[in-house]
Amino acid sequence: MNLPLCASATPASDTLAALCKAGGDALRLNILRALANDSFGVLELAQIFAVGQSGMSHHLKVLAQAGLVATRREGNAIFYRRALAPAGELGGALQSALLEEVDRLELPLDAQARIAQVHARRAEASRDFFARMAGSFQARQDLIASIGQYRDSLLALIDALGFAGDASAIEVGPGDGAFLPELARRFARVTALENSPEMLELARERCLRDGLANVELRLADALASPLVQADCVVMNMVLHHFAAPAEALRALAGLVKPGGSLLITELCSHDQSWARDACGDVWLGFEQEDLARWATAAGLACGESVYIGLKNGFQIQLRHFARTDARSPSQE
């Protein structure tokens, strides 16, 4: 009986071979590093690494075939992000080990500079939108989700956390200040951080009208080195306006006092691309797993989550993240 000199490839070996092939190129490893905490389109990645679009598309195809990247359509564009390793499945341990080593890499300085340029363009587009649309923004936002659709659930979550009578709160991006009266009734001191002068003026008018004497309004970038910390940090429907949401979560963690809480109201991932033009959205919601992963990387522990389905097809996620460490995330 004659036996074959070698057995034919099996689906199992194909899986491992695809992972090894994908990890056998320095550029692909740097692409995975860049996607650790962000999503980029093909053109953005081609710019970041100074390669042609067709070449970048080839590398992304190899990474996708290995299950290392996942795609997400936003309007006419496709964005790439790192895929989660399949726990307990063949190749999962190898994928986790590969990504763990990739995260030890330092991206070339020129690539880091180009990533900063991409983030700057996204941030500038968001600022321009709010400067132009401040007067009509709330009406536009209500096309997706009005504060009345999640206010009671968010307040129930805040009340269940049992903050002390002298506790403080920060709201990041309060918009026209619709949620500030609720915070003012529950916390001894409230600070509102807003980077749009036009939106801050609307919040100021509300505070004066409602007599919110314990609310301080600041024209400030919440992602800069924290000048203030609070027991409770709240951000409602704002994260999808940030250029780099993972970096934003890390900065927000620095606003939370040890033992405090970060509460985020956000949209779940959706495909309604009109929200970009109508509401200035940079991202079309977020996957629940991505928010949890970014929060964990920022030194926060995942707490209770509440999900609210809306009649228009959107879904809201209310997320609680707790700060249990004694150090500021910026010191890590």
Phi and psi restraints in degrees (value plus and minus 20) as a CYANA .aco file:
   2 ASN   PHI    -115.1   -75.1
   2 ASN   PSI     105.5   145.5
   3 LEU   PHI    -117.7   -77.7
   3 LEU   PSI     124.3   164.3
   4 PRO   PHI     -82.9   -42.9
   4 PRO   PSI     125.3   165.3
   5 LEU   PHI     -86.0   -46.0
   5 LEU   PSI     -49.1    -9.1
   6 CYS   PHI    -168.1  -128.1
   6 CYS   PSI     125.9   165.9
   7 ALA   PHI     -99.1   -59.1
   7 ALA   PSI     132.2   172.2
   8 SER   PHI     -90.8   -50.8
   8 SER   PSI     138.7   178.7
   9 ALA   PHI     -83.7   -43.7
   9 ALA   PSI     124.3   164.3
  10 THR   PHI    -129.1   -89.1
  10 THR   PSI     141.0   181.0
  11 PRO   PHI     -75.3   -35.3
  11 PRO   PSI     -54.4   -14.4
  12 ALA   PHI     -85.3   -45.3
  12 ALA   PSI     -67.1   -27.1
  13 SER   PHI     -88.5   -48.5
  13 SER   PSI     -52.0   -12.0
  14 ASP   PHI     -80.7   -40.7
  14 ASP   PSI     -60.1   -20.1
  15 THR   PHI     -80.6   -40.6
  15 THR   PSI     -67.9   -27.9
  16 LEU   PHI     -88.1   -48.1
  16 LEU   PSI     -57.5   -17.5
  17 ALA   PHI     -84.1   -44.1
  17 ALA   PSI     -59.2   -19.2
  18 ALA   PHI     -84.1   -44.1
  18 ALA   PSI     -59.8   -19.8
  19 LEU   PHI     -84.5   -44.5
  19 LEU   PSI     -63.4   -23.4
  20 CYS   PHI     -86.4   -46.4
  20 CYS   PSI     -59.4   -19.4
  21 LYS   PHI     -83.5   -43.5
  21 LYS   PSI     -65.7   -25.7
  22 ALA   PHI     -82.1   -42.1
  22 ALA   PSI     -56.5   -16.5
  23 GLY   PHI    -104.9   -64.9
  23 GLY   PSI     -18.6    21.4
  24 GLY   PHI    -114.3   -74.3
  24 GLY   PSI       4.6    44.6
  25 ASP   PHI    -159.4  -119.4
  25 ASP   PSI     110.1   150.1
  26 ALA   PHI     -83.1   -43.1
  26 ALA   PSI     -58.4   -18.4
  27 LEU   PHI     -85.5   -45.5
  27 LEU   PSI     -62.0   -22.0
  28 ARG   PHI     -84.0   -44.0
  28 ARG   PSI     -55.5   -15.5
  29 LEU   PHI     -84.7   -44.7
  29 LEU   PSI     -59.6   -19.6
  30 ASN   PHI     -88.8   -48.8
  30 ASN   PSI     -54.0   -14.0
  31 ILE   PHI     -82.3   -42.3
  31 ILE   PSI     -65.1   -25.1
  32 LEU   PHI     -81.4   -41.4
  32 LEU   PSI     -56.5   -16.5
  33 ARG   PHI     -85.9   -45.9
  33 ARG   PSI     -62.5   -22.5
  34 ALA   PHI     -85.6   -45.6
  34 ALA   PSI     -48.7    -8.7
  35 LEU   PHI    -108.9   -68.9
  35 LEU   PSI     -13.1    26.9
  36 ALA   PHI     -78.7   -38.7
  36 ALA   PSI     -61.5   -21.5
  37 ASN   PHI    -153.7  -113.7
  37 ASN   PSI       8.5    48.5
  38 ASP   PHI    -177.4  -137.4
  38 ASP   PSI     146.7   186.7
  39 SER   PHI    -142.4  -102.4
  39 SER   PSI     119.1   159.1
  40 PHE   PHI    -157.2  -117.2
  40 PHE   PSI     131.1   171.1
  41 GLY   PHI    -104.0   -64.0
  41 GLY   PSI     150.1   190.1
  42 VAL   PHI     -79.2   -39.2
  42 VAL   PSI     -66.5   -26.5
  43 LEU   PHI     -83.6   -43.6
  43 LEU   PSI     -58.1   -18.1
  44 GLU   PHI     -84.7   -44.7
  44 GLU   PSI     -63.6   -23.6
  45 LEU   PHI     -86.9   -46.9
  45 LEU   PSI     -57.1   -17.1
  46 ALA   PHI     -82.6   -42.6
  46 ALA   PSI     -59.5   -19.5
  47 GLN   PHI     -88.0   -48.0
  47 GLN   PSI     -64.0   -24.0
  48 ILE   PHI     -79.5   -39.5
  48 ILE   PSI     -60.2   -20.2
  49 PHE   PHI    -125.2   -85.2
  49 PHE   PSI     -11.8    28.2
  50 ALA   PHI      34.1    74.1
  50 ALA   PSI      29.6    69.6
  51 VAL   PHI    -148.4  -108.4
  51 VAL   PSI     144.1   184.1
  52 GLY   PHI     -89.7   -49.7
  52 GLY   PSI     137.0   177.0
  53 GLN   PHI     -82.9   -42.9
  53 GLN   PSI     -60.2   -20.2
  54 SER   PHI     -84.9   -44.9
  54 SER   PSI     -59.6   -19.6
  55 GLY   PHI     -85.1   -45.1
  55 GLY   PSI     -61.8   -21.8
  56 MET   PHI     -84.3   -44.3
  56 MET   PSI     -60.5   -20.5
  57 SER   PHI     -80.4   -40.4
  57 SER   PSI     -58.9   -18.9
  58 HIS   PHI     -82.5   -42.5
  58 HIS   PSI     -67.1   -27.1
  59 HIS   PHI     -83.6   -43.6
  59 HIS   PSI     -59.5   -19.5
  60 LEU   PHI     -87.5   -47.5
  60 LEU   PSI     -53.8   -13.8
  61 LYS   PHI     -84.3   -44.3
  61 LYS   PSI     -62.5   -22.5
  62 VAL   PHI     -82.8   -42.8
  62 VAL   PSI     -63.5   -23.5
  63 LEU   PHI     -85.5   -45.5
  63 LEU   PSI     -57.9   -17.9
  64 ALA   PHI     -88.5   -48.5
  64 ALA   PSI     -60.5   -20.5
  65 GLN   PHI     -83.1   -43.1
  65 GLN   PSI     -48.8    -8.8
  66 ALA   PHI    -105.1   -65.1
  66 ALA   PSI     -23.4    16.6
  67 GLY   PHI      56.8    96.8
  67 GLY   PSI      -1.9    38.1
  68 LEU   PHI    -109.8   -69.8
  68 LEU   PSI     -42.4    -2.4
  69 VAL   PHI    -148.7  -108.7
  69 VAL   PSI     131.9   171.9
  70 ALA   PHI    -140.3  -100.3
  70 ALA   PSI     134.3   174.3
  71 THR   PHI    -132.1   -92.1
  71 THR   PSI     135.7   175.7
  72 ARG   PHI    -168.4  -128.4
  72 ARG   PSI     105.3   145.3
  73 ARG   PHI    -106.1   -66.1
  73 ARG   PSI     110.5   150.5
  74 GLU   PHI    -148.1  -108.1
  74 GLU   PSI      78.3   118.3
  75 GLY   PHI      48.8    88.8
  75 GLY   PSI    -148.1  -108.1
  76 ASN   PHI    -110.3   -70.3
  76 ASN   PSI     -21.8    18.2
  77 ALA   PHI    -124.2   -84.2
  77 ALA   PSI     131.1   171.1
  78 ILE   PHI    -133.4   -93.4
  78 ILE   PSI     105.2   145.2
  79 PHE   PHI    -125.9   -85.9
  79 PHE   PSI     125.2   165.2
  80 TYR   PHI    -130.6   -90.6
  80 TYR   PSI     120.6   160.6
  81 ARG   PHI    -160.2  -120.2
  81 ARG   PSI     144.8   184.8
  82 ARG   PHI     -90.1   -50.1
  82 ARG   PSI     119.0   159.0
  83 ALA   PHI    -106.3   -66.3
  83 ALA   PSI     129.2   169.2
  84 LEU   PHI     -94.0   -54.0
  84 LEU   PSI     120.0   160.0
  85 ALA   PHI     -86.2   -46.2
  85 ALA   PSI     113.8   153.8
  86 PRO   PHI     -94.2   -54.2
  86 PRO   PSI      81.2   121.2
  87 ALA   PHI     -82.5   -42.5
  87 ALA   PSI     113.1   153.1
  88 GLY   PHI      60.9   100.9
  88 GLY   PSI     -23.8    16.2
  89 GLU   PHI    -124.6   -84.6
  89 GLU   PSI     139.1   179.1
  90 LEU   PHI     -77.7   -37.7
  90 LEU   PSI     110.4   150.4
  91 GLY   PHI      72.6   112.6
  91 GLY   PSI     -34.7     5.3
  92 GLY   PHI     -82.7   -42.7
  92 GLY   PSI     -64.3   -24.3
  93 ALA   PHI     -85.8   -45.8
  93 ALA   PSI     -60.1   -20.1
  94 LEU   PHI     -85.6   -45.6
  94 LEU   PSI     -62.2   -22.2
  95 GLN   PHI     -83.5   -43.5
  95 GLN   PSI     -64.0   -24.0
  96 SER   PHI     -82.3   -42.3
  96 SER   PSI     -62.5   -22.5
  97 ALA   PHI     -85.4   -45.4
  97 ALA   PSI     -60.4   -20.4
  98 LEU   PHI     -82.4   -42.4
  98 LEU   PSI     -67.6   -27.6
  99 LEU   PHI     -87.2   -47.2
  99 LEU   PSI     -53.7   -13.7
 100 GLU   PHI     -82.5   -42.5
 100 GLU   PSI     -60.9   -20.9
 101 GLU   PHI     -91.8   -51.8
 101 GLU   PSI     -57.8   -17.8
 102 VAL   PHI     -78.5   -38.5
 102 VAL   PSI     -58.4   -18.4
 103 ASP   PHI     -89.5   -49.5
 103 ASP   PSI     -30.5     9.5
 104 ARG   PHI    -105.5   -65.5
 104 ARG   PSI     -29.5    10.5
 105 LEU   PHI     -95.6   -55.6
 105 LEU   PSI     129.7   169.7
 106 GLU   PHI    -123.4   -83.4
 106 GLU   PSI     103.5   143.5
 107 LEU   PHI     -84.5   -44.5
 107 LEU   PSI     126.8   166.8
 108 PRO   PHI     -74.6   -34.6
 108 PRO   PSI     126.6   166.6
 109 LEU   PHI     -79.5   -39.5
 109 LEU   PSI     -56.7   -16.7
 110 ASP   PHI     -88.4   -48.4
 110 ASP   PSI     -53.9   -13.9
 111 ALA   PHI     -87.9   -47.9
 111 ALA   PSI     -60.8   -20.8
 112 GLN   PHI     -80.7   -40.7
 112 GLN   PSI     -60.3   -20.3
 113 ALA   PHI     -85.5   -45.5
 113 ALA   PSI     -57.9   -17.9
 114 ARG   PHI     -92.4   -52.4
 114 ARG   PSI     -53.2   -13.2
 115 ILE   PHI     -82.7   -42.7
 115 ILE   PSI     -62.0   -22.0
 116 ALA   PHI     -80.9   -40.9
 116 ALA   PSI     -56.7   -16.7
 117 GLN   PHI     -85.6   -45.6
 117 GLN   PSI     -60.6   -20.6
 118 VAL   PHI     -82.0   -42.0
 118 VAL   PSI     -65.8   -25.8
 119 HIS   PHI     -82.1   -42.1
 119 HIS   PSI     -59.1   -19.1
 120 ALA   PHI     -85.0   -45.0
 120 ALA   PSI     -59.9   -19.9
 121 ARG   PHI     -84.8   -44.8
 121 ARG   PSI     -61.8   -21.8
 122 ARG   PHI     -82.6   -42.6
 122 ARG   PSI     -65.4   -25.4
 123 ALA   PHI     -84.6   -44.6
 123 ALA   PSI     -60.0   -20.0
 124 GLU   PHI     -85.1   -45.1
 124 GLU   PSI     -60.1   -20.1
 125 ALA   PHI     -82.7   -42.7
 125 ALA   PSI     -58.7   -18.7
 126 SER   PHI     -87.6   -47.6
 126 SER   PSI     -63.8   -23.8
 127 ARG   PHI     -82.9   -42.9
 127 ARG   PSI     -61.3   -21.3
 128 ASP   PHI     -81.9   -41.9
 128 ASP   PSI     -60.2   -20.2
 129 PHE   PHI     -81.3   -41.3
 129 PHE   PSI     -69.0   -29.0
 130 PHE   PHI     -88.4   -48.4
 130 PHE   PSI     -51.1   -11.1
 131 ALA   PHI     -86.4   -46.4
 131 ALA   PSI     -55.9   -15.9
 132 ARG   PHI    -103.1   -63.1
 132 ARG   PSI     -51.2   -11.2
 133 MET   PHI    -134.4   -94.4
 133 MET   PSI      -5.1    34.9
 134 ALA   PHI     -73.2   -33.2
 134 ALA   PSI     -63.3   -23.3
 135 GLY   PHI     -86.8   -46.8
 135 GLY   PSI     -48.8    -8.8
 136 SER   PHI    -133.2   -93.2
 136 SER   PSI     -12.3    27.7
 137 PHE   PHI     -82.8   -42.8
 137 PHE   PSI     -64.0   -24.0
 138 GLN   PHI     -81.7   -41.7
 138 GLN   PSI     -59.4   -19.4
 139 ALA   PHI     -83.6   -43.6
 139 ALA   PSI     -58.3   -18.3
 140 ARG   PHI     -87.4   -47.4
 140 ARG   PSI     -64.0   -24.0
 141 GLN   PHI     -81.1   -41.1
 141 GLN   PSI     -55.6   -15.6
 142 ASP   PHI     -85.6   -45.6
 142 ASP   PSI     -37.8     2.2
 143 LEU   PHI     -82.9   -42.9
 143 LEU   PSI     -46.8    -6.8
 144 ILE   PHI    -120.3   -80.3
 144 ILE   PSI     -81.3   -41.3
 145 ALA   PHI    -174.8  -134.8
 145 ALA   PSI      99.1   139.1
 146 SER   PHI    -106.9   -66.9
 146 SER   PSI     137.9   177.9
 147 ILE   PHI     -81.9   -41.9
 147 ILE   PSI     -48.5    -8.5
 148 GLY   PHI     -84.3   -44.3
 148 GLY   PSI     -39.4     0.6
 149 GLN   PHI    -102.8   -62.8
 149 GLN   PSI     -35.4     4.6
 150 TYR   PHI    -151.1  -111.1
 150 TYR   PSI     -23.8    16.2
 151 ARG   PHI     -76.8   -36.8
 151 ARG   PSI     -71.1   -31.1
 152 ASP   PHI     -84.4   -44.4
 152 ASP   PSI     -59.2   -19.2
 153 SER   PHI     -86.2   -46.2
 153 SER   PSI     -60.3   -20.3
 154 LEU   PHI     -87.1   -47.1
 154 LEU   PSI     -62.0   -22.0
 155 LEU   PHI     -84.5   -44.5
 155 LEU   PSI     -58.5   -18.5
 156 ALA   PHI     -82.4   -42.4
 156 ALA   PSI     -58.4   -18.4
 157 LEU   PHI     -87.6   -47.6
 157 LEU   PSI     -62.7   -22.7
 158 ILE   PHI     -82.4   -42.4
 158 ILE   PSI     -67.2   -27.2
 159 ASP   PHI     -83.6   -43.6
 159 ASP   PSI     -55.0   -15.0
 160 ALA   PHI     -88.4   -48.4
 160 ALA   PSI     -42.6    -2.6
 161 LEU   PHI     -96.3   -56.3
 161 LEU   PSI     -35.8     4.2
 162 GLY   PHI      43.0    83.0
 162 GLY   PSI      35.2    75.2
 163 PHE   PHI     -89.7   -49.7
 163 PHE   PSI     128.9   168.9
 164 ALA   PHI     -88.5   -48.5
 164 ALA   PSI     142.8   182.8
 165 GLY   PHI     -83.8   -43.8
 165 GLY   PSI     -47.0    -7.0
 166 ASP   PHI    -119.8   -79.8
 166 ASP   PSI      -4.4    35.6
 167 ALA   PHI     -89.7   -49.7
 167 ALA   PSI     136.6   176.6
 168 SER   PHI    -136.0   -96.0
 168 SER   PSI     139.9   179.9
 169 ALA   PHI    -159.1  -119.1
 169 ALA   PSI     132.9   172.9
 170 ILE   PHI    -146.5  -106.5
 170 ILE   PSI     114.2   154.2
 171 GLU   PHI    -131.9   -91.9
 171 GLU   PSI     104.8   144.8
 172 VAL   PHI    -115.3   -75.3
 172 VAL   PSI     103.5   143.5
 173 GLY   PHI      46.9    86.9
 173 GLY   PSI      40.2    80.2
 174 PRO   PHI     -91.8   -51.8
 174 PRO   PSI     -27.8    12.2
 175 GLY   PHI      41.3    81.3
 175 GLY   PSI    -145.9  -105.9
 176 ASP   PHI    -105.2   -65.2
 176 ASP   PSI     -12.2    27.8
 177 GLY   PHI      63.6   103.6
 177 GLY   PSI      -1.6    38.4
 178 ALA   PHI     -82.1   -42.1
 178 ALA   PSI     -48.6    -8.6
 179 PHE   PHI    -114.8   -74.8
 179 PHE   PSI     -30.0    10.0
 180 LEU   PHI     -81.9   -41.9
 180 LEU   PSI     -59.1   -19.1
 181 PRO   PHI     -78.8   -38.8
 181 PRO   PSI     -56.3   -16.3
 182 GLU   PHI     -87.0   -47.0
 182 GLU   PSI     -62.1   -22.1
 183 LEU   PHI     -87.1   -47.1
 183 LEU   PSI     -59.8   -19.8
 184 ALA   PHI     -82.2   -42.2
 184 ALA   PSI     -51.0   -11.0
 185 ARG   PHI     -97.2   -57.2
 185 ARG   PSI     -40.0     0.0
 186 ARG   PHI    -127.4   -87.4
 186 ARG   PSI     -36.7     3.3
 187 PHE   PHI    -148.1  -108.1
 187 PHE   PSI     128.8   168.8
 188 ALA   PHI     -88.6   -48.6
 188 ALA   PSI     -55.9   -15.9
 189 ARG   PHI    -157.5  -117.5
 189 ARG   PSI     116.4   156.4
 190 VAL   PHI    -150.1  -110.1
 190 VAL   PSI     111.8   151.8
 191 THR   PHI    -136.9   -96.9
 191 THR   PSI     110.5   150.5
 192 ALA   PHI    -128.4   -88.4
 192 ALA   PSI     102.7   142.7
 193 LEU   PHI    -127.9   -87.9
 193 LEU   PSI      97.2   137.2
 194 GLU   PHI    -156.8  -116.8
 194 GLU   PSI     112.6   152.6
 195 ASN   PHI    -118.3   -78.3
 195 ASN   PSI     -17.8    22.2
 196 SER   PHI    -127.5   -87.5
 196 SER   PSI      95.3   135.3
 197 PRO   PHI     -77.5   -37.5
 197 PRO   PSI     -56.7   -16.7
 198 GLU   PHI     -86.3   -46.3
 198 GLU   PSI     -63.8   -23.8
 199 MET   PHI     -90.2   -50.2
 199 MET   PSI     -56.2   -16.2
 200 LEU   PHI     -83.0   -43.0
 200 LEU   PSI     -55.6   -15.6
 201 GLU   PHI     -85.6   -45.6
 201 GLU   PSI     -57.5   -17.5
 202 LEU   PHI     -84.3   -44.3
 202 LEU   PSI     -60.1   -20.1
 203 ALA   PHI     -86.8   -46.8
 203 ALA   PSI     -56.4   -16.4
 204 ARG   PHI     -84.1   -44.1
 204 ARG   PSI     -61.4   -21.4
 205 GLU   PHI     -81.5   -41.5
 205 GLU   PSI     -59.2   -19.2
 206 ARG   PHI     -87.2   -47.2
 206 ARG   PSI     -63.0   -23.0
 207 CYS   PHI     -81.7   -41.7
 207 CYS   PSI     -61.0   -21.0
 208 LEU   PHI     -86.6   -46.6
 208 LEU   PSI     -62.0   -22.0
 209 ARG   PHI     -86.1   -46.1
 209 ARG   PSI     -57.3   -17.3
 210 ASP   PHI    -115.1   -75.1
 210 ASP   PSI     -20.3    19.7
 211 GLY   PHI      42.9    82.9
 211 GLY   PSI      25.0    65.0
 212 LEU   PHI    -106.6   -66.6
 212 LEU   PSI      61.1   101.1
 213 ALA   PHI     -92.3   -52.3
 213 ALA   PSI     -39.9     0.1
 214 ASN   PHI    -117.2   -77.2
 214 ASN   PSI      -3.8    36.2
 215 VAL   PHI    -129.6   -89.6
 215 VAL   PSI     107.5   147.5
 216 GLU   PHI    -128.4   -88.4
 216 GLU   PSI     107.4   147.4
 217 LEU   PHI    -120.5   -80.5
 217 LEU   PSI     111.8   151.8
 218 ARG   PHI    -149.9  -109.9
 218 ARG   PSI     111.0   151.0
 219 LEU   PHI    -103.1   -63.1
 219 LEU   PSI      81.8   121.8
 220 ALA   PHI    -175.7  -135.7
 220 ALA   PSI     135.8   175.8
 221 ASP   PHI    -111.2   -71.2
 221 ASP   PSI      93.2   133.2
 222 ALA   PHI     -86.0   -46.0
 222 ALA   PSI     -35.4     4.6
 223 LEU   PHI    -111.4   -71.4
 223 LEU   PSI     -25.1    14.9
 224 ALA   PHI     -95.9   -55.9
 224 ALA   PSI     154.3   194.3
 225 SER   PHI     -73.1   -33.1
 225 SER   PSI     105.7   145.7
 226 PRO   PHI     -82.5   -42.5
 226 PRO   PSI     107.3   147.3
 227 LEU   PHI    -114.7   -74.7
 227 LEU   PSI     -30.9     9.1
 228 VAL   PHI    -168.2  -128.2
 228 VAL   PSI     130.1   170.1
 229 GLN   PHI    -148.8  -108.8
 229 GLN   PSI     138.8   178.8
 230 ALA   PHI    -166.0  -126.0
 230 ALA   PSI     143.3   183.3
 231 ASP   PHI     -92.5   -52.5
 231 ASP   PSI     -50.1   -10.1
 232 CYS   PHI    -155.1  -115.1
 232 CYS   PSI     103.6   143.6
 233 VAL   PHI    -134.1   -94.1
 233 VAL   PSI     106.9   146.9
 234 VAL   PHI    -140.1  -100.1
 234 VAL   PSI     117.1   157.1
 235 MET   PHI    -160.7  -120.7
 235 MET   PSI      94.1   134.1
 236 ASN   PHI    -127.9   -87.9
 236 ASN   PSI      97.0   137.0
 237 MET   PHI      33.5    73.5
 237 MET   PSI      23.4    63.4
 238 VAL   PHI    -140.9  -100.9
 238 VAL   PSI     -52.9   -12.9
 239 LEU   PHI     -76.9   -36.9
 239 LEU   PSI     -53.1   -13.1
 240 HIS   PHI     -92.8   -52.8
 240 HIS   PSI     -21.7    18.3
 241 HIS   PHI    -116.6   -76.6
 241 HIS   PSI     -29.1    10.9
 242 PHE   PHI    -101.7   -61.7
 242 PHE   PSI     122.3   162.3
 243 ALA   PHI     -85.4   -45.4
 243 ALA   PSI     -59.2   -19.2
 244 ALA   PHI    -149.5  -109.5
 244 ALA   PSI      68.1   108.1
 245 PRO   PHI     -81.8   -41.8
 245 PRO   PSI     -53.6   -13.6
 246 ALA   PHI     -86.3   -46.3
 246 ALA   PSI     -61.8   -21.8
 247 GLU   PHI     -86.4   -46.4
 247 GLU   PSI     -54.9   -14.9
 248 ALA   PHI     -82.9   -42.9
 248 ALA   PSI     -61.7   -21.7
 249 LEU   PHI     -83.6   -43.6
 249 LEU   PSI     -57.2   -17.2
 250 ARG   PHI     -84.8   -44.8
 250 ARG   PSI     -61.4   -21.4
 251 ALA   PHI     -87.2   -47.2
 251 ALA   PSI     -59.8   -19.8
 252 LEU   PHI     -84.2   -44.2
 252 LEU   PSI     -54.7   -14.7
 253 ALA   PHI     -80.5   -40.5
 253 ALA   PSI     -50.3   -10.3
 254 GLY   PHI     -90.9   -50.9
 254 GLY   PSI     -35.8     4.2
 255 LEU   PHI    -103.9   -63.9
 255 LEU   PSI     -33.4     6.6
 256 VAL   PHI    -113.0   -73.0
 256 VAL   PSI     108.5   148.5
 257 LYS   PHI     -86.4   -46.4
 257 LYS   PSI     130.4   170.4
 258 PRO   PHI     -73.3   -33.3
 258 PRO   PSI     111.9   151.9
 259 GLY   PHI      67.2   107.2
 259 GLY   PSI     -24.8    15.2
 260 GLY   PHI    -110.1   -70.1
 260 GLY   PSI    -192.2  -152.2
 261 SER   PHI    -154.2  -114.2
 261 SER   PSI     124.9   164.9
 262 LEU   PHI    -132.1   -92.1
 262 LEU   PSI     103.8   143.8
 263 LEU   PHI    -135.4   -95.4
 263 LEU   PSI     102.8   142.8
 264 ILE   PHI    -141.9  -101.9
 264 ILE   PSI     105.4   145.4
 265 THR   PHI    -123.2   -83.2
 265 THR   PSI     103.7   143.7
 266 GLU   PHI    -166.0  -126.0
 266 GLU   PSI     145.3   185.3
 267 LEU   PHI    -103.5   -63.5
 267 LEU   PSI     122.5   162.5
 268 CYS   PHI     -91.6   -51.6
 268 CYS   PSI     142.6   182.6
 269 SER   PHI     -75.3   -35.3
 269 SER   PSI     115.1   155.1
 270 HIS   PHI    -164.6  -124.6
 270 HIS   PSI     154.2   194.2
 271 ASP   PHI    -139.5   -99.5
 271 ASP   PSI       1.5    41.5
 272 GLN   PHI    -106.2   -66.2
 272 GLN   PSI      65.1   105.1
 273 SER   PHI     -86.8   -46.8
 273 SER   PSI     -38.6     1.4
 274 TRP   PHI     -82.3   -42.3
 274 TRP   PSI     -39.1     0.9
 275 ALA   PHI     -84.6   -44.6
 275 ALA   PSI     -43.1    -3.1
 276 ARG   PHI     -82.7   -42.7
 276 ARG   PSI     -69.9   -29.9
 277 ASP   PHI     -97.4   -57.4
 277 ASP   PSI     -59.0   -19.0
 278 ALA   PHI     -94.9   -54.9
 278 ALA   PSI     -56.3   -16.3
 279 CYS   PHI    -144.0  -104.0
 279 CYS   PSI     -16.6    23.4
 280 GLY   PHI      50.7    90.7
 280 GLY   PSI       3.3    43.3
 281 ASP   PHI     -89.6   -49.6
 281 ASP   PSI     112.0   152.0
 282 VAL   PHI    -104.4   -64.4
 282 VAL   PSI     -57.6   -17.6
 283 TRP   PHI    -140.6  -100.6
 283 TRP   PSI     125.0   165.0
 284 LEU   PHI    -111.8   -71.8
 284 LEU   PSI      50.2    90.2
 285 GLY   PHI      51.6    91.6
 285 GLY   PSI    -194.5  -154.5
 286 PHE   PHI    -161.6  -121.6
 286 PHE   PSI     129.2   169.2
 287 GLU   PHI     -90.4   -50.4
 287 GLU   PSI     120.7   160.7
 288 GLN   PHI     -78.8   -38.8
 288 GLN   PSI     -59.0   -19.0
 289 GLU   PHI     -85.3   -45.3
 289 GLU   PSI     -54.5   -14.5
 290 ASP   PHI     -86.3   -46.3
 290 ASP   PSI     -64.6   -24.6
 291 LEU   PHI     -80.1   -40.1
 291 LEU   PSI     -62.2   -22.2
 292 ALA   PHI     -84.8   -44.8
 292 ALA   PSI     -61.3   -21.3
 293 ARG   PHI     -86.7   -46.7
 293 ARG   PSI     -63.0   -23.0
 294 TRP   PHI     -86.1   -46.1
 294 TRP   PSI     -59.9   -19.9
 295 ALA   PHI     -85.2   -45.2
 295 ALA   PSI     -61.8   -21.8
 296 THR   PHI     -82.3   -42.3
 296 THR   PSI     -62.3   -22.3
 297 ALA   PHI     -84.1   -44.1
 297 ALA   PSI     -45.3    -5.3
 298 ALA   PHI    -106.7   -66.7
 298 ALA   PSI     -16.8    23.2
 299 GLY   PHI      67.4   107.4
 299 GLY   PSI      -0.1    39.9
 300 LEU   PHI    -128.0   -88.0
 300 LEU   PSI     129.4   169.4
 301 ALA   PHI    -120.4   -80.4
 301 ALA   PSI     116.4   156.4
 302 CYS   PHI     -93.7   -53.7
 302 CYS   PSI     109.0   149.0
 303 GLY   PHI    -130.2   -90.2
 303 GLY   PSI    -166.9  -126.9
 304 GLU   PHI     -91.1   -51.1
 304 GLU   PSI     126.0   166.0
 305 SER   PHI    -146.2  -106.2
 305 SER   PSI     124.6   164.6
 306 VAL   PHI    -148.4  -108.4
 306 VAL   PSI     116.9   156.9
 307 TYR   PHI    -141.8  -101.8
 307 TYR   PSI     112.9   152.9
 308 ILE   PHI    -144.3  -104.3
 308 ILE   PSI      96.4   136.4
 309 GLY   PHI    -105.6   -65.6
 309 GLY   PSI     117.3   157.3
 310 LEU   PHI    -129.5   -89.5
 310 LEU   PSI     134.0   174.0
 311 LYS   PHI     -83.3   -43.3
 311 LYS   PSI     -46.9    -6.9
 312 ASN   PHI    -102.6   -62.6
 312 ASN   PSI     -14.2    25.8
 313 GLY   PHI      79.2   119.2
 313 GLY   PSI     -35.0     5.0
 314 PHE   PHI     -97.8   -57.8
 314 PHE   PSI     137.8   177.8
 315 GLN   PHI    -150.7  -110.7
 315 GLN   PSI     114.3   154.3
 316 ILE   PHI    -120.5   -80.5
 316 ILE   PSI     120.8   160.8
 317 GLN   PHI    -137.7   -97.7
 317 GLN   PSI     106.5   146.5
 318 LEU   PHI    -123.1   -83.1
 318 LEU   PSI      97.8   137.8
 319 ARG   PHI    -139.6   -99.6
 319 ARG   PSI     115.0   155.0
 320 HIS   PHI    -131.7   -91.7
 320 HIS   PSI     104.8   144.8
 321 PHE   PHI    -144.2  -104.2
 321 PHE   PSI     110.6   150.6
 322 ALA   PHI    -125.2   -85.2
 322 ALA   PSI     121.4   161.4
 323 ARG   PHI    -118.0   -78.0
 323 ARG   PSI      88.4   128.4
 324 THR   PHI    -125.8   -85.8
 324 THR   PSI     -32.0     8.0
 325 ASP   PHI    -106.2   -66.2
 325 ASP   PSI     147.3   187.3
 326 ALA   PHI    -118.2   -78.2
 326 ALA   PSI     -28.7    11.3
 327 ARG   PHI    -123.5   -83.5
 327 ARG   PSI     133.5   173.5
 328 SER   PHI     -92.3   -52.3
 328 SER   PSI     119.2   159.2
 329 PRO   PHI     -75.7   -35.7
 329 PRO   PSI     -47.7    -7.7
 330 SER   PHI     -89.8   -49.8
 330 SER   PSI     -34.7     5.3
 331 GLN   PHI    -111.6   -71.6
 331 GLN   PSI     -24.9    15.1
